[in-house]
Amino acid sequence: MVSELGALGARLEINNFNLRELLHSGADDPEPGTVWCTWWEGGEPKIPSFLAHLLWWDIYAAIDFFIRPEGYDNTPDAYKVVDDDFETADANIERDLNRYIQRLKTLPTRQNDGFIAPYEFEVAAWNDEFLGQDYPRSVAAYMIYYFDLALHGLLTENASLSAMSLAYAYTGRIFEREIRSDLRVSDSVKHVQSMIGKRGSFARHAPTREMKQEAIRIYCERTDWPSKRQAAKTIFPIVQAYGRERFNHLLSADRGEQTVYEWLIRYEKQ
């Protein structure tokens, strides 16, 4: 299954729903005769009607968030429809969304399978020169991409793919709500970037904190350690393997054992 998911994860474009159908809906129901309308009416047995309704509104919300994270009054000029020129606005949105999605797919993943778990995305996006410049739109692109993969899973009857992709997409919606909450107390995305950046700094150190907890857990399982130094020597490679498997994160090879030793010292002093 991993290899199958990995092959799908290498895709770079949205191709399981028509982006422009949602762009032109004006937050209304799908137009009669469209694919989405067929899904709504239960015409596709692989996509339950209730789920088609849910995904329509949530994908629309994600697209709207990508276009104008600061609200309607702050829609970028490139995304505005001028003199009924929908084609230019649509093309600009599609171009930029694809740029974000393509960048997302270059981020390192723990299992190198092409899929970016929400935690991995949150940390990696803040370390990425391109995505970190506009975290709100990066979150929107993340949601849209995984909603698209979820549809692919449904249409191909791949339950594992659809379930995982929906979980990732809806976790992205949690990130979106955090950003919207920050925007309610701020007047610009720039300020929100700073606020989220502080949380991002905390998130970047989360693997080390969890590795520390694992080291202390292993230490506490035994009461006959010859010394804390010997305990650190034993625990260090175990914690390294734990960090590599869970987060693709390692302590310094030169100082990692000393770091574990210091964790144990501080733990005993608490």
Number of C-alpha atoms within 10 A of each C-alpha: 8 11 10 10 16 15 13 17 18 14 15 17 14 18 13 14 16 12 17 14 15 22 17 13 12 11 13 11 14 20 14 9 8 12 15 24 18 17 21 21 13 16 14 15 10 14 17 15 19 12 12 20 17 11 18 21 15 18 22 20 19 23 22 19 20 22 23 16 22 20 12 11 7 11 15 11 9 14 17 17 13 11 6 9 10 15 10 15 18 18 14 14 20 16 11 15 24 17 16 21 22 17 17 25 18 13 17 16 17 16 15 13 17 22 25 24 17 19 16 18 21 21 19 21 22 22 16 15 10 15 20 18 15 17 24 25 23 25 29 27 27 25 31 25 27 26 27 22 25 26 23 19 23 19 16 12 13 14 13 13 23 22 14 16 25 20 18 23 28 16 18 26 19 12 20 22 12 14 21 19 12 18 20 11 10 14 11 14 19 14 14 22 21 11 15 20 15 12 13 19 13 13 18 18 11 15 20 17 13 16 24 18 14 17 23 19 11 15 18 12 8 9 7 9 13 8 9 17 17 12 20 25 16 16 19 21 15 15 26 20 15 19 20 15 13 13 19 17 16 17 19 11 11 8 10 18 23 16 16 24 21 15 17 20 13 9 10 10 6 5
